[in-house]
Structures are given as structure tokens and as C-alpha cells.
Amino acid sequence: MGEDTATAGELTASYHETETERVLVFSGQGGEAVIAQNIEGYAMLKVRNGPDGDELERYYGFDMALDHAGELLGRSPHELPIPEDAADMGM
């Protein structure tokens, strides 16, 4: 699968899959925030401060992970663009 992206204002979200994870990267003027989940699409979502950053927290729900990612970027989670391929993370 290739990379899927979405943009809202100056925020860009890109989604891709590695051999082991589904990865959603948010980038903007406030920095980067990453939400990752195992490739099978279950288990807790990990929030990191960058693609190779340290894990900051784990969440069961996508909404809670988005809230933390928004906090890292200084934005409301409702302002974060979600690529279509990432919409089912945490379910």
C-alpha cells in the first residue's frame, strides 16, 4: 500500500504501513505527532513525538490518541486531517 495524505490548513497527515505497523504522521508548524498501531489493526495505539520518536503514551481509542496528538501540535483534535486509509485505526 502506498502513502495516503490529507491536509487541513498548514497541517498535513500522511498514512503508511511498514512491515509491523500502521503509521499516521501529523506535520505542521507545531512539529510532528505520530499515531501507530500494529499491522493487524488491533491492540493499543501508540503516540510518539515523531516517526522515530519515543513512545509517549498508549490508548485503546483513536479519539484519545487524536486528542494527545492534537495536544502535541497545539491544535484541537477536530482540526487534524485524517487520511481515508487511517480512519479505521483503533477499531
N, C-alpha and C positions, 0 to 999 in steps of 0.2 A: 504494500500500500504506500502511496506517495504521501506528501505533506498536504494537509488541508489547512487553510488560513481564513481568518475573519478579522475585520478591522472596525473599530469604533473610535472616531476622533484620532488621537495620537496613540491609542493602544492597539497593538496587534497581537493576535493569538495564533499560534501555529500548533498543529497536532500531527504527531507522527508515532510510529511504532518501532520499537527496537526488538531484538530477539527475546527480551524478557519483560518489557514494559510498554504500556500505552502512555505517551507523554504529551502534556498540554503546557506550552510555554507562553506566558504573557510578557510582552515587552512594551515599555513606554518610557516616558521621561523620568518616572519614579523608579526605574530599574527593571528587574525581572522577577517573576514568580513562576514556579513550576508546580503542576499537579501531576503525579504519576500513579499508575495502578498496574498491577501485574497483567501480563499479556492475555491471560484468560478472561479478564474483565470482572473479576471478583476480588475480594479482600479489601483491606483498608486503602484509602487514598493517602498518598504521602505528599506533603507540601514542602518544597525546597525554595531556597532563595536564588536559585539559578540552575541551569541544566546539569551542571556537575556539582552543585552546592550540597551542603549538608542537609539532611532531613530535619525539619523544624518541628513537625507535628504529623500525626495520623488521624484521619477522620473516616467514619463509616459513610457519611453522606456527602454527595457532591456539593450541596448547598453550603455545608460548613467549610469544606475545602475552598470553595469560591470566596467565602467570607474572609478567610485567612489570606488568600492570595490578594484580594482587594485591599486588605489592611496593609500588606507589604508594599503595595503600589500606591497607597494613599487614595484609593478610589472605593466607591460603593461597589459591592459585588454585582449589582444590577447594571453597572457600566461596562463590565467585562464582556468582550465579544466571545462567543463560543462557536468554534467551527462545527459544522454539522456532524462530522465523524466523532467528535468528542462529547456530543450531547447526552450519550447514554452512560457516561462514566459514573461509577458509584452505584449502579443499579444491579 
